[in-house]
Amino acid sequence: MRLLYDLGISAYTLLLRGVSPCHVKAKKWVDGRRHLFSEIERAVGKGMRPIWFHFASLGEFEQGRSVMEAIKRKYPHEKILITFFSPSGYEIRKNTPLADYVFYLPTDTGQHARRFLDLVDPKLAIFTKYEYWYHYFRELRRRKIRLLMISAIFREEQIFFKWYGGFFRKILRQVSFFFTQNIDSVYWLKSIHITQAGLAGDTRFDRVVDIPKHGKPVPEVERFITGAAHVVVAGSTWPQDEVLLEALLSERQTWKAVVAPHEVDEAHIRQIKERFPTALLFSQFRHYTPDDISEAQVLIIDNIGMLSSLYGYGSVAYIGGGFGAGIHNTLEAATYGIPVVFGPKYGKFQEAVDLIEHGAAFCIQNRKELNDIFSALENPEQRNVAGTRARGYVEEKAGATPIIMKYLETERLLS
């Protein structure tokens, strides 16, 4: 199985190199790893012994943010090194003030893992949710460097719990301790004889609970929504979501929509503009007349990084991705105390399951269900009840970061 794993890593790398000339993300992935070890060697001084945080992408960074903030606040002399697997995380957070060093993660080979750890020599490694790399984990264990997984979550259908998942169970056994999002994950780990695990919760709650206090005003959005009966903020949308939004808005002329697509490349923005011909672009807002603004029903956010502030302007949030690989972040909307709506691919996300159980979120399968839900949420009493439950859920679930910090301090992993 290890041979297949190594072949898979090599094949994936070759594939991205092959498509990189004509694929923007693949090109960034490949180019970001050129001369990577030289960059690390130049930047990280001998004896620094940073705390290494690894994140797959932007969403996982948000799960680690509260822990990094707590460390920097209480132990300002600790150095933090961040690695990203994906360009979408690296490009947006490469200049984060929370880290002393930010790099791409070299691909997971034995040689790369040894060289990376020789150069970085971390005092501690912290990974998030579900990124498990055989060679890095094995080498950390061999060097007796503590490895923690935070916001970990496990489900019955994962390969770790199949009869043929022995190789992947071996990867899990390299982890020093798992801080899980739910108690079921602790039980699933115990079912394969992994006991170094405990319930902490999802660290994202500790960040999002305070977002409404620190949300940045967006004057353009304030002007755009003036006079609207209701506002839907549609975050991280994909084409399938935008088809549904088009149908929804065609029947609700008094609503306005702020649409923040997941991909903001020129082709996708053009596609959305074709679907909503009178839509305004955020980047061009200063050029629009008052009549343009009052008559438009859709504002397209053609940049990245604003979404957590935008939900504060919504009556209802629509979260994209539910008709593709899976929904995106629901908590950044729920924390503002507004109902949340999304498509059927939400089962892998504990917070989405919980929000539905609390009556704070609603899953839709098609255009009719979307229309029915929005008709119900036009009733202010129903909308307020769902929104209050959404905010209450976020407040109830905060508190994972202090649990993790207590472990780090008790184990004397910080100084």
Order of alpha helices (4+ residues) and beta strands (2+ residues): alpha-alpha-alpha-beta-alpha-beta-alpha-beta-alpha-beta-alpha-beta-alpha-beta-alpha-beta-alpha-alpha-alpha-beta-alpha-beta-alpha-beta-alpha-beta-alpha-beta-alpha-beta-alpha-beta-alpha-alpha-alpha
